[in-house]
Amino acid sequence: MKARGYVLLANINSPKDLKKLTIPQLNKLASEIRSFLVENLAKTGGHLAPNLGVVELTVALHYLFDSPVDKLIWDVGHQAYVHKILTGRRDLFPTLRQYKGLCGFPKMSESPHDVWETGHSSTSLSAAMGMATARDLKGEKHNVVAVIGDGALTGGMALEALNHIGHEKKKLIVVLNDNEMSIAPNVGALHNYLGKLRSANNYQRAKDELESLLKSIPAVGGKLAHFAERIKDSLKYLLVSGVLFEELGLTYIGPIDGHNIELLLAALRTASQTNGPVLIHAITKKGKGYAPAEADSVKWHGIGTYKIESGESAKSAPTYTSVFADTMIRLAEQDKRIVAVTPAMPAGSGLLKFGERFPDRLFDVGIAEQHACTFAAGLATQGLKPVFAVYSTFLQRAYDQLIHDVARQKLNVVFAVDRAGLVGADGETHQGVYDIAFMRAIPNMVIMAPKDENELQHMMQTAMAYDDGPISFRYPRLNITGVKMDEEMHVLPIGKAEIVKEGTGVAILSFGHVFELAEQAVNQLNSEGIFPMLVNARFCKPLDEELLLRLAKEGYEIITVEEGAVSGGFGSAVLEFYARNGYHTVPVETIGIPDYFVEHGSVKEQRQEVGLTAERIAASVRAILPVTKQRA
């Protein structure tokens, strides 16, 4: 979109153009950028509130520093739209998060200004430390700046990096974007600590005034100098309840108004002239400048299309997540052992209503997936039934804890794996296509996936009744299919598949919500007089070995279908079973996600790209027909 009507923004095609403006013009530009974001995202959807909150901060960074020579690193990445606008990608915004269009996160192939790719939180500080270390080893002099939110700072990886940064004392700037939010409101002791810092507005001013006073006293030897340093150190403890960052070895600047460009520039200049690591604490408001987003930054964190004037967005149909949410409440009413654990995703995981109904049984631990997993394990040791509700892509971050702390101890933790499969516009960083493969290798693990929302509720009942170790069920980021819901939930036999349609010669084994594609293919084939068997596998681990042996003995050729990586996935499990049991000649074709990262677009477009379609399944059956026995 050409920036028509935006007087200043229309002429900003690179950070060099930004440097020609005066401070008043920068403020006017910030206003234009906000309007541009609200106007464009109304048509495409996207992460609106996070970007509205970092407009002045991003303008200041690009005004003062020389990107891409100076390295600007964005944590999580959902606040990088303003950065993209200022680095020559403004006219691509009509394609934001669209198939083959502008990515919603930093992407190196898009621009040399994107020096780090991210879609998961808490990685920026580690990356920045690596870049600063490489800079020094190479004898270079550029700045390295990491922007991290207060929510992301709760991630263990960020704290590990802070510890390293403070120890090494390398020249590095950390900008703490403190808006008191991650996606949901932040929780925890570190959040409370930052709240105290926000209220300590007189700290930096008093520290500077005391330092100026001490410097005016004629030097009378080392004792006075040492005494002066002790006074300054004591002042920190007097005015601030804790000095965590300075004790970790970073020079602390702030808190400052993150929407005041002059203050931001002054702080950034000071930081750039300081030897060693500096942390600038900037207070911002998520959703700033657009009333609906300011009023509800959780809803407007990531939003679909909307009407600008009213903020009204399209009504969404019921989803698998909403079925999970309602079923959790029903189950918890029957079983007091059930508790829910979420890593900063109570809204996204559908647990807000659960928290309202059972406030003492919902635990939001912040952006801390590793802790969440082991915390759930601890709950399980005491006889509770913890449900760890987590997106597939974020469960990857707790893999060691899943193995070591849960499965190895055979603890009864339930893993509710949301956003399993292709996720659409969020793209590569959020695709939930690896959970089948990485969980299947773990001993003591049970892995389920429902064909529809009715079966999801039965799998949840099954998980709550299972007391022989960890169990998981995966479900997609999709609207429900609309099938009739059974009034009574029941327990499914562990490891037993469902034969939906008997057939001859070819068996289609579908795992999870892609059953609808397999069913569409079978219905089309039936209309052609072709009758393959249709199986709803239900379980990836354990497999229905009795059924697999029957298929082998009766000479079936097999097609497996899953919305997960074919490398190590459900199809691989079937192949391994036959190889392990001496059935080396059973033909198995695996249909799923190929061995590359699938970029953003609609789920339909992504499925078309990878060949996960009803047409592909039907074509595979037709290709086998000449050597199969068809049913008359």
PAKOL-295003 format. One record per atom (N, C-alpha, C): residue in one letter; x, y, z. Coordinates in steps of 0.1 Angstrom, whole numbers, plus 5000, padded with zeros to 4 digits. Example, Ala and Ser with C-alpha at 12.3 -4.5 7.8 and 13.67 -1.06 7.14 Angstrom:
REM residues 2
A513249435078 A512349555078 A513249675078 S512849785071 S513749895071 S512950005079 
END
This chain:
REM residues 632
M500849885000 M500050005000 M500950125000 K500750214990 K501450344991 K500950425002 A501850505009 A501450575021 A500750705017 R499750705009 R499050825005 R498350885018 G498451015019 G497951085030 G498851095042 Y499951025042 Y500951025053 Y502151105048 V502151235052 V503051325046 V504551285049 L504851255061 L506251215064 L506551065061 L505650985064 L505850835062 L506050805047 A505350875039 A505450855024 A506950865019 N507750935026 N509150965022 N510150885030 I509650795039 I510650705047 I510750575040 N511750555033 N512050425026 N513250345031 S513950405041 S515050345048 S515350425060 P516050365070 P516450435082 P517250565079 K517950575067 K518650695064 K517750815062 D516550795057 D515550895055 D515050945069 L514950865078 L514550895092 L515451005098 K516750985095 K517751075102 K517751215097 K516951245087 K516851385082 K515851465089 L515051395098 L513951465104 L514351535117 T513551635121 T513751695134 T512951615145 I513151645158 I512351575168 I510851605167 P510451725165 P508951735162 P508451655151 Q509251645140 Q508851565129 Q508751415132 L509751375141 L509651235145 L508451205153 N507951295161 N506751275168 N505551265159 K505551355148 K504451355138 K504551215131 L505751175127 L505951045121 L505350935129 A505550935142 A505050825151 A503550825150 S502950935150 S501450945148 S500950885135 E501750915124 E501350865111 E501550705111 I502550665117 I502850515117 I501650445125 R501250505136 R500050445143 R498850435134 S498550545127 S497450545118 S497550435107 F498750435102 F499050335091 F498850195096 L499350155108 L499150025113 L497649995115 V496950085121 V495450065124 V494750045111 E495050125101 E494350115088 E494749985081 N495949945080 N496349825073 N495949695080 L496149685093 L495849565100 L494349545101 A493549645099 A492049625098 A491749535086 K492549535076 K492349455064 K493049315064 T494149305071 T494949185071 T494849105084 G494549175095 G494749115108 G496249115111 G496549085124 G497949075128 G498149115142 H499449135146 H499749175160 H499649325161 L498549375164 L498349525165 L498849585178 A498349545189 A498649605202 A500149615205 P500849505203 P502349505206 P503049615197 N502649635185 N503349725176 N502949875179 L501649895183 L501250025187 L502050075199 G502549985207 G503250015219 G504650045217 V505250015206 V506750035204 V507050135193 V506050215189 V506350305178 V507450405181 E507350485192 E508450575195 E509750515197 L509750395204 L510950325207 L511650285194 T510850225185 T511450185172 T512050305164 V511250415164 V511750535157 V513050585163 A513150585176 A514350635183 A515550545179 L515350415180 L516350315177 L516950335163 H516050345153 H516550365139 H517050505137 Y516650605144 Y517150735143 Y518550745148 L518850685159 L520150695165 L521150595160 F520750475157 F521750375153 F521750355138 D522750285133 D522950265119 D522650115115 S521350085114 S521049945110 S521249935095 P521749815090 P522049695097 P523449675103 V524349785101 V525649775107 V525549755122 D524749845129 D524349825143 D523249715143 K523349625152 K522449515152 K521249535162 L520049545156 L518749565164 L518049425164 I517849375176 I517349245177 I516049245185 W514949195179 W513649195185 W513249065192 D512949065204 D512548945211 D511048905207 V510748785206 V509448735201 V509248775186 G509348895183 G509148945169 G507848995166 H506848975174 H505449025171 H505349175172 Q506449245176 Q506449385177 Q507349455167 A507649375156 A508649425146 A507949495134 Y506649515134 Y506049575122 Y506549715120 V506749795130 V507249935129 V508649925123 H509449835128 H510849815122 H510749785107 K509749705103 K509649665089 K509249785081 I508349865087 I507849995080 I509050085077 L509950095087 L511050195086 L512250145078 T512150015074 T513349955067 T512949905053 G511949985047 G511749965033 G510649865029 R509849825038 R508849725035 R507349775037 R507249905038 R505949965040 R504949925030 D505349925017 D504449905006 D503949755005 L504649665013 L504249525013 L503249495024 F502749595031 F501849555042 F500549505038 P500049535026 P498749465022 P498949315021 T500149265021 T500449115020 T500849055033 L500749135044 L501149095057 L500548955061 R501348855064 R500948725069 R500048655058 Q500148705046 Q499448635035 Q500448535028 Y499848445021 Y500748345014 Y501648415004 K502948385006 K504048434998 K504248595000 G503548645011 G503648785014 G504648815025 L504448935031 L505248985042 L505048895054 C506148855060 C506148765072 C505748855084 G505048795093 G504648865105 G505748875116 F506848815113 F507948815123 F509248855115 P510348895122 P511548925115 P512048805106 K512548835095 K512948725085 K514148775077 M515248705078 M516448745072 M516348755057 S515648665051 S515548665036 S514748785031 E513948855040 E513248975036 E514049095036 S515049105045 S515749235046 S517049215054 P518149285050 P519349275058 P519149335072 H518149415074 H517849475087 H517349375097 D516849265092 D516349155101 D517549065104 V518249095115 V519449015119 V519248895127 W518048875131 W517648765140 W516248725137 E515948595135 E514648545133 E514048485146 T512848525149 T512248475161 T510748475161 G510148385168 G508748385170 G508348335184 H509448285190 H509348245204 H510048345213 S509648355225 S510148465234 S511448425240 S512148525246 S513248515255 S514548475249 T514648485235 T515848445228 T516848565225 S516348685226 S517048805221 S518348825228 L518348805241 L519548835249 L520648745246 S520348615245 S521348515241 S521948545227 A521048575218 A521548615204 A522348735205 A521948835212 A522748965213 A524148935219 M524148855229 M525448825235 M526348755225 G525848665217 G526648595207 G527148695197 M526248795193 M526648885183 M527748985188 A527549025201 A528549115207 A529849045209 T529848925212 T531148845214 T531848835200 A531048795190 A531648785176 A532248915172 R531449025175 R531949165171 R533349185177 D533549155190 D534749185197 D535849095192 L535548965189 L536548875184 L537048925170 K536148985162 K536549035149 K537149175149 G537149235160 G537749365161 G536849475156 E535549455155 E534549555150 E534049645161 K533349745158 K532949845168 K531449885168 H530649815161 H529249845160 H528449815173 N527349875175 N526449845186 N525549725184 V525249665195 V524349545195 V523249585205 V521949585201 V520849635209 V519749525208 A519349475220 A518249375221 A517049445228 V515949425222 V514649475227 V513849355233 I513649355246 I512949245252 I511849295261 G510649235261 G509549275269 G509649215283 D508849285292 D508949235306 D508349095307 G507449055298 G506948925299 G507948825294 A508648855284 A509748765279 A510848755289 L511048855297 L512148855307 L511948745317 T510748695319 T510548595329 T510948455324 G511248445311 G511748315305 G513048285310 G513248155314 G514548115320 G515748145311 M515548135298 M516648155289 M517148305290 A516248395291 A516548535292 A517348565305 L516948495316 L517748515328 L519048455328 E519248345321 E520548285319 E521448375311 A520848435301 A521648535293 A522048655301 L521148705309 L521448825317 L522648795326 N522648675332 N523748635340 N525048625333 H525048585321 H526248575312 H526648715308 I525748795304 I526048935300 I526749015311 G526149005323 G526749075335 G528049025338 H528348895336 H529648835339 H530748875329 E530348885317 E531348905306 E531649055304 K530649145308 K530849285308 K531049345294 K530549275284 K530749325270 K529749445267 K530149525258 K529349645254 K528149595247 L526949625253 L525749565248 L524649645255 I523549675247 I522449755252 I521249665252 V520549655263 V519349585265 V518249685267 V517249685259 V516049775261 V514949695266 L514549715278 L513449645285 L512149725281 N511349665273 N510049725269 N508949685279 D508749765289 D507849725300 D506449775298 N505549685294 N504149725292 N503249645302 E503849575311 E503149495321 E502349385315 M502649345302 M501949245295 M502949155288 S502549025286 S503048945276 S501948935265 I501248825265 I499948835257 I498848855268 A498948785279 A498048815290 A498848895300 P498148945310 P498849025321 P499948935327 N501149005329 N502248925335 N502048885349 V502748785353 V502648735367 V504048705372 G504148695385 G505348655391 G506148755399 A507148715406 A507948805414 A508748905406 L509248865394 L510048955386 L509049065381 H507849035377 H506849135373 H506649235385 N506549185397 N506249265409 N507449355411 Y508649305409 Y509849385410 Y509949495401 L509549475388 L509549575378 L508449685382 G507349645388 G506349735393 G506949835403 K507849785412 K508449875421 K509449965414 L510049925404 L510950015397 L510150115390 R509050085384 R508250185377 R507850305387 S507650265400 S507250375409 S508450445415 A509650415411 A510850475416 A511350585407 N510550675403 N510950775393 N512050865397 N512250885410 N513250975415 N514650915416 Y514750785413 Y516050715415 Y517150775407 Q516950775394 Q518050815385 Q518450965387 R517351045389 R517651185391 R518451215404 A518051145415 A518751165427 A520151105426 K520350995419 K521650935418 K522551035410 D522051095399 D522851185391 D523251315399 E522251365407 E522551485415 E523551455426 L523451345432 L524451305442 L525851295436 E525951225425 E527251205418 E527851345414 S526951435410 S527451575406 S527951645419 L527251625430 L527751695442 L529051635447 L529151505446 L530451445451 L531651485442 K531351495429 K532451535420 K532951685423 S532051765429 S532351905432 S533251915444 I533351815452 I534151815464 I535651795460 P536551885464 P538051865461 P538451725466 A539251655457 A539751525461 A540751535472 V540551445482 V541451445494 V541951295496 G542051225485 G542651095486 G541650985483 G542150865483 G541350745479 G540250715489 K540450755502 K539350715512 K538050785508 L538150915505 L536950995501 L536250935489 A537050905479 A536550845467 A535850715470 H536450635478 H535850505482 H534550525489 F534550625498 F533350665506 F532250715497 A532550785487 A531550845477 A530950725470 E531650625466 E531050515459 E530150435468 R530550425481 R529650355490 R528350435492 I528350565492 I527150645494 I526250625482 K526850625469 K526050605457 K525350465458 D526150365462 D525550225463 D524450225473 S524650295484 S523550295494 S522350355489 L522450465481 L521350535475 L520450445467 K521050345460 K520250255452 K519350175461 Y519850135472 Y519050055481 Y517950135488 L518250265490 L517350365497 L516150395488 L516350415475 L515350455466 L514650345458 V515250235457 V514750125449 V514650005457 S513549935457 S513349815465 S514049695457 G515349695457 G516049595449 G516749655437 V517949605434 V518749665423 V519249545415 L518349455411 L518649335405 L519649355393 F519249445384 F520049455371 F521449505374 E521649605383 E522949645386 E523749545393 E523149465402 E523849365409 E524249255399 L523449235388 L523849145378 L524949195369 G525349325371 G526449375363 G526049465352 L524849505350 L524349595340 L524149735346 T524549835338 T524249975342 T522749995339 Y522050045349 Y520550055348 Y520250205345 I519450225335 I518950355331 I517450355331 G516750435340 G515350435339 G514750435353 P513450415354 P512550395342 P512250525335 I512050515322 I511750635314 I510550615306 D509950715301 D508750715293 D509050665279 G508550545276 G508850485263 G508150545251 H507350645254 H506650715243 H507150855241 N508250895248 N508851025247 N510151005239 I510151045227 I511351025218 I512551095223 E512451215228 E513651285233 E514251215245 L513451165254 L514051085265 L514650955261 L513950895251 L514550765246 L515850795239 L515950895231 L517250925224 L518350955234 A518051035245 A519051065255 A519550945262 A518550855265 A518950725272 A519850635263 L519450625250 L520150545241 L521550605238 R521650735237 R522950795235 R523850765247 T523350775259 T524150745271 T524550605271 A523650515267 A523950375267 A525050345257 S524950405245 S525950375235 S527350425238 Q527450525247 Q528650585251 Q529250515264 T528550415269 T528950355282 T529650225278 N530750205285 N531450075283 N530749965292 G530549855286 G529949745293 G528449745290 P527749645296 P526249625293 P525449725300 V524349775293 V523449875299 V522049825297 L521149845306 L519749815305 L518949945306 I518249975296 I517250085296 I515850035298 H515250085309 H513950045313 H512950145308 A512250105297 A511250195290 A509850145294 I509050245299 I507650215302 I506750245290 T506050145285 T505250175273 T503750125276 K502850155267 K501450115268 K501150035256 K500849905258 K500449815247 K499149865241 G499149885228 G497949925221 G497750075221 K498850155224 K498750295226 K498250365213 G497350455214 G496850535203 G495650485196 Y495150365200 Y493950315194 Y493150265205 A492050335208 A491250315220 A490850165223 P490350095213 P489949955216 P491149875220 A492349895214 A493449815217 A494049855231 E493949975235 E494350025248 E493449965259 A492149955256 A491149905265 A491249755268 D491649675257 D491749535258 D492949485250 S494149495256 S495349465248 S495549315247 V494749235255 V494849085253 V494149045240 K492949095238 K492149065226 K492949115214 W493549235215 W494149305204 W495649275202 H496149175210 H497449135208 H497649075194 G496848985191 G496748935177 G495348925173 I494948995162 I493549015159 I493348985144 G492148945141 G491748925127 G491349065121 T490649065110 T490249185104 T489149255113 Y489049385112 Y488149465121 Y487749595115 K486649655121 K486249785116 K486949895125 I487649985118 I488450085125 I487650165134 E486550215130 E485750315138 E485350245151 S484750125151 S484150065162 S485049965169 G486049915162 G486949805167 G486249675167 E485049665160 E484349545159 E485049445150 S485249325154 S485849225146 S484849115142 A485249045132 A484348935127 A484048835138 K482848795140 K482548685150 K483148555146 S483848495155 S484548365152 S483648245155 A483748145147 A482948025150 A483647945162 P482847855168 P483447775178 P484647695173 T485647685182 T486947615178 T487147495186 Y488147415182 Y488547305191 Y489047345205 T489647465205 T490047525218 T488847555227 S487747605221 S486647635229 S485947505235 V486047395227 V485547265231 V486347215243 F487747225241 F488647195252 F488247275265 A488047405263 A487747485275 A486547445282 D485447425275 D484147385281 D484247245287 T484947155281 T485147025286 T485947025299 M486947105300 M487747115312 M486947145324 I486047245322 I485147285333 I484247165337 R483647095328 R482846985331 R483546875338 L484746845334 L485546745340 L486046785354 A486446915356 A486846955369 A485746965379 E484546985374 E483446975384 E483246835389 Q483646735382 Q483446595386 Q484646545393 D485846605391 D487146555397 D487946665403 K488046675416 K488746775423 K490246775421 R490746665416 R492146645414 R492646735402 I491746765393 I492146835381 I492546985383 V493747015379 V494147155379 V494747185365 A494847315361 A495347355348 A496547435350 V497547415341 V498747495341 V498947555327 T499247685326 T499547745314 T500747845314 P501547845304 P502647935304 P502348065297 A501648155304 A501248285300 A500248285288 M499448175287 M498448165277 M497048135282 P496548195292 P495248155297 P494148185287 A494248295279 A493248325269 A493448245257 G494648235252 G494848155240 G494548005241 S494747955253 S494447815256 S493047795261 G492247895261 G490847885265 G490547865279 L491447905288 L491347865302 L490747985311 L490448095305 L489948205313 L488648165320 K487748105314 K486448065320 K486747955331 F487747875329 F488147775339 F488647845351 G489447955349 G490048035360 G488948105368 E487948155361 E486848215368 E486048115376 R485847995371 R485147895378 R485947835389 F487247815387 F488147755397 F489347835398 P489247955405 P490448045405 P491647975413 D491447885422 D492547825429 D493147705421 R492547675410 R493047555403 R493547585389 L493747715386 L494447755374 L495747825378 F496847775371 F498147835374 F498847885362 D498848015361 D499548085350 D500948115355 V502048045350 V503348065355 V504148165347 G503548235337 G504348325329 G505048245317 I505848325310 I506448265298 I507648175304 A507248055307 A508247965314 A507847825312 E507947775299 E507347645296 E508147535303 Q509447545305 Q510147445312 Q509647435326 H509547545333 H509047545347 H507647485347 A506847525337 A505447485337 A505347335337 C506247265329 C506147125327 C506647055340 T507747105346 T508147035358 T507247075370 F506747195370 F505747225381 F504547135380 A504047105368 A502947005366 A503446865372 A504646835369 A505146705374 A505146695389 G505546815395 G505446815410 G504046805415 L503146865409 L501746855413 L501246705412 A501746645401 A501346505399 A501846405410 T503046435415 T503546355426 T502746355438 Q501846455440 Q501046465452 Q499546435449 G499346355438 G498046305436 G497046385428 L497546505424 L496646595416 L496746545401 K495846595393 K495746565379 K496046695371 P497246725369 P497546855362 P497446835347 V496746945341 V496646945326 V497447065322 F498547035315 F499447135309 F498947175296 A498247285295 A497647335282 A498647425275 V499147385264 V500247445257 V500147435242 Y500647535235 Y500647525220 Y501747425217 S501547345206 S502547255201 S503847315200 T503947435193 T505247495191 T505947535204 F505247565214 F505847605227 F506147485236 L505547375233 L505847255240 L507347205237 Q507747245225 Q509147215221 Q510147265231 R509847375238 R510747445247 R510847365260 A509947275262 A510047195275 A510347045273 Y511047025262 Y511346885258 Y512146805269 D513146865274 D513946795284 D513046765296 Q512246855300 Q511446835312 Q510346725309 L509846725297 L508946625293 L509546485295 I510746475290 I511446345291 I511846315306 H512646405311 H513346375324 H512446385336 D511646485337 D510846505349 D509446445349 V508946415337 V507546365336 V507546215332 A508046185320 A507946055314 A508845955322 R510045995325 R511045905332 R510445865345 Q509745955352 Q509145925365 Q507745865364 K507245855351 K505945795349 K504845865357 L504846005356 L503946085363 L502646105355 N501546125362 N500246145355 N500046285352 V500746335342 V500546465337 V499846455323 V498846545322 V498046545309 V498546655301 F498946635288 F499446735279 F498346765269 A497746885270 A496746935261 A497447015250 V497746955239 V498547015229 V497747085218 D497647215220 D496847305212 D497647355200 R496947405190 R497547455177 R498447345171 A497947215172 A498747105166 A498347105151 G499447095143 G499247095128 G499647235123 L499247255111 L499447385104 L498647495111 V499247615112 V498547725120 V498247845112 G498647845099 G498247955090 G499148075091 A498648195094 A499348315092 A500548335101 D500648265112 D501848285120 D503048205114 G502848115106 G503948055098 G504947965105 E506147975100 E507247885103 E507447865118 T507447975126 T507847975140 T506747905148 H505547905143 H504447855151 H503747725146 Q504247675135 Q503647545130 Q503747435141 G502647375144 G502647265154 G502747135147 V503847105141 V503946985133 V505046885137 Y505646915149 Y506746825153 Y506446755166 D505246775172 D504946715185 D504846565184 I504246515173 I504046375172 I505446305172 A506346355164 A507646295163 A508446305176 F508446415182 F509346435194 F508746365206 M507446345207 M506846275218 M506846125216 R506746085203 R506645935201 R507945865205 A509045925206 A510245865210 A510445845225 I509545905232 I509645905247 I508945785253 P509645705261 P508945595268 P507845645277 N506845555280 N505745585289 N504745685284 M504945725272 M504045835266 M502845775259 V501645835261 V500545795252 V500145915244 I499945895231 I499646005222 I498345985215 M497446075216 M496146065210 M495846195201 A494946175191 A494446285184 A493046255179 P492146345181 P490746315177 P490446355163 K489446285157 K489046315144 K488146435143 D487446465154 D486546575155 D486346625169 E485546725171 E485446775185 E484646685194 N483846605189 N483146505198 N484146405204 E485046355195 E486046265200 E487046335209 L487246465207 L488146535216 L487646525231 Q486346545233 Q485846535247 Q486046395252 H485846295244 H486046155249 H487546135252 M488446185244 M489846175247 M490246245260 M489546355262 M489846425275 M489346345287 Q488246285286 Q487746195296 Q488746075298 T489246025287 T490145915287 T491445955294 A491946075291 A493146125297 A493046145313 M491846195317 M491646215331 M491546075339 A491045975332 A490945845338 A492245765337 Y493145805330 Y494445725328 Y495345755339 D495845655346 D496645675358 D497945585357 D498445575345 D499645495343 D500745575336 G500845705338 G501945785333 G501345905325 P502245975317 P501746085310 P500946045297 I500046135294 I499146115282 I498946245276 S498846245262 S498646375255 S497546355245 F496846465242 F495946475231 F496246605223 R496246595210 R496546715202 R495346755194 Y495246885192 Y494046935185 Y494447065178 P493747105167 P494247205158 P493747345161 R494247445154 R493747585155 R492747595144 L491647535145 L490647535135 L489247545141 N488247575133 N486847575137 N486447425138 I485447405147 I484947265148 I484247225136 T484047095134 T483447035122 T481947045123 G481347065135 G479847075136 G479146945138 V479946835142 V479246705145 V478446715157 K477546625159 K476746615171 K477546575183 M477446645194 M478246615206 M477446515215 D478146405219 D477446315228 D477246385242 E476146355248 E475846415261 E476746355272 E477046235271 E477846165281 E479246135275 M480246165282 M481646135278 M482045995282 H482845925275 H483245795278 H484745775276 V485345675282 V486745645281 V486945555269 L487945595261 L488345515249 L489345405253 P489345285247 P490345185250 P491645235245 I492645235253 I493945285249 I494545205238 G494945275227 G495645205216 G494745135206 K493445165207 K492545095197 K492045205187 A492145165174 A491645245163 A490245225161 E489645305152 E488245295149 E488145275133 I487545155129 I487345135115 I486045205111 V486145315104 V484945395100 V484245325089 K485045285079 K484445215067 K485345095063 E484744975062 E485444865057 E485644885042 G486744815038 G487044825023 G487944715020 T488444725007 T489344615002 T490544674995 G491644614997 G492844644990 G493744754995 V493144864998 V493844985003 V493145025017 A494045055027 A493545105039 A494145245041 I493245345044 I493745485047 I493645495062 L494845515068 L494845535082 L495145675085 S494145745091 S494145885094 S494345915108 F495346005112 F495546035126 F495246185128 G494146205136 G493746335140 G492746405131 H492746535132 H491746615125 H491746615110 V492846565104 V492846545089 V492046435085 F491346365094 F490346265091 F489346325081 E488946455082 E487946505073 E488446505059 L489746515056 L490346505043 L490246365038 A490646275047 A490546135043 A489146085040 E488246135047 E486846105045 E486346165032 Q486746285029 Q486346345016 Q486846265005 A488146215006 A488746134995 A487946004994 V487645945005 V486845815004 V485445834998 N484845945002 N483445964996 N483545984981 Q484646054976 Q484846074962 Q485045944955 L485945864961 L486345734956 L485145634955 N484345644966 N483145554966 N482145594955 S482045724951 S481245764940 S481745714927 E483045674926 E483645614914 E483645464914 G483045404925 G483045264926 G484345204932 I485045284939 I486245244946 I486045244961 F486445134968 F486045124982 F487245094991 P488045184994 P489145165004 P488645155018 M489445095027 M489045095041 M489445235047 L488645295055 L488945415062 L489045395077 V490145435082 V490445405097 V490745535104 N490145555115 N490445665124 N491445615134 A492745635133 A493745575141 A493545605156 R493245725159 R493045775173 R494345775181 F495145675180 F496345665188 F497545655179 C498645725182 C499945705175 C500845625184 K500645635197 K501345555206 K500445525219 P500145405221 P500545285213 P499645265201 L500245205191 L499445175179 L498445055181 D497545045172 D496644935172 D497244825164 E498144745171 E498944645165 E498044535159 E496944505166 E496044395161 E495544435147 L495144555145 L494644595132 L495744595122 L496944645126 L498044655116 L498444515112 L498344415121 L498744275117 L497644225107 R496344255110 R495244205101 R495444265087 L495844395086 L495944455073 L497144385066 A498244365073 A499344295066 A499044155061 K498344075069 K498043945066 K496943935054 E496144035054 E495144035043 E495544105031 G496844155030 G497344205018 G496944345015 Y496644425024 Y496344565022 Y497544645019 E497444745010 E498344855009 E497844965018 I498845045024 I498445135034 I498845275031 I497945375033 I498245515032 I498045575045 T499045645051 T498845715064 T498745865061 V497845925069 V497646065067 V497746135081 E498546245082 E498646315094 E499046465091 E498746555100 E499146695098 E500346715108 G501346645105 G502546645113 G503746605104 A504946625109 A506146585101 A506146445098 V506346405085 V506446265082 V507646195087 S508746275089 S509946225095 S509646195110 G509546075114 G509346035128 G507946045132 G506946065123 G505546085127 G504745955128 F503445965126 F502545855127 F502845755116 G503045795104 G503445705093 G504645625096 S505645695101 S506945635105 S506645525115 A505745555125 A505445455135 A504945325129 V504045345119 V503445225112 V504545145104 L505445225097 L506545155090 L507445085100 E507745145111 E508645075121 E508044955126 F506744955129 F506044835134 F506144725124 Y505944745111 Y506044635101 Y507444595100 A508444675100 A509844635099 A510244555112 R509744595123 R510144525136 R509544395136 N508444375130 N507744245131 N507844155118 G508744195110 G509144105098 G508244125086 Y507344225086 Y506544245074 Y507144345065 H508244305059 H509044405051 H508444445038 T507444375034 T506944395020 T505544475020 V505044515032 V503844585032 V504044725027 P503344765016 P503544895010 P502845005019 V503645105023 V503145215031 V503545345025 E502545425022 E502745565017 E502445655028 T503345745032 T503045845042 T502745985036 I501646035041 I501246175036 I501246265049 G501946375048 G502046465059 G502846585056 I503546635065 I504346755063 I505746715059 P506246765047 P507646725043 P508646795051 D509946755048 D511046795056 D511546935053 Y510747035054 Y511147175054 Y510147265062 F510547385065 F509747475073 F508647535064 V507447515067 V506347575059 V506047715063 E506047805053 E505847945056 E504447985058 H504248115061 H502848165064 H501948165052 G500648165055 G499548165046 G498348115052 S497348085045 S496148015051 S496447875052 V495747805061 V495947665063 V495647585050 K494647635043 K494247565030 K495447585020 E496047695019 E497147715010 E498347635015 Q498547625028 Q499747545033 Q499547395030 R498247355032 R497947215028 R498147185014 Q497747275005 Q497847254991 Q499347254987 E500147334993 E501647344990 E502247204994 V501947145005 V502647025009 V501946895004 G500846914998 G500146794992 G499346725002 L498846795012 L497946735023 L496546765019 T495946705009 T494646735004 T493846605002 A492546615001 A491746504997 A492046454983 E492346544974 E492646514960 E493946424960 R494946464968 R496146384969 R495946244974 I495146234985 I494846104991 I494046014980 A493046074974 A492345994964 A493245954952 A494146044948 A495046004937 A495945894941 S496345894954 S497245784958 S496545644958 V495245644962 V494445524961 V494245474947 R493945574938 R493845534924 R495045474918 A496245524922 A497545474917 A497745334921 I497145294932 I497345154937 I496445054930 L495245104925 L494145014921 L494544904911 P495444924902 P495744824892 P496244694899 V496844704911 V497344584917 V496644554930 T495344604931 T494544564943 T493244504939 K492644434948 K491444364945 K490344454950 Q489444504941 Q488444594944 Q487144524949 R486344584957 R485144524962 R484144544950 A483344444948 A482344444937 A481244544941 
END
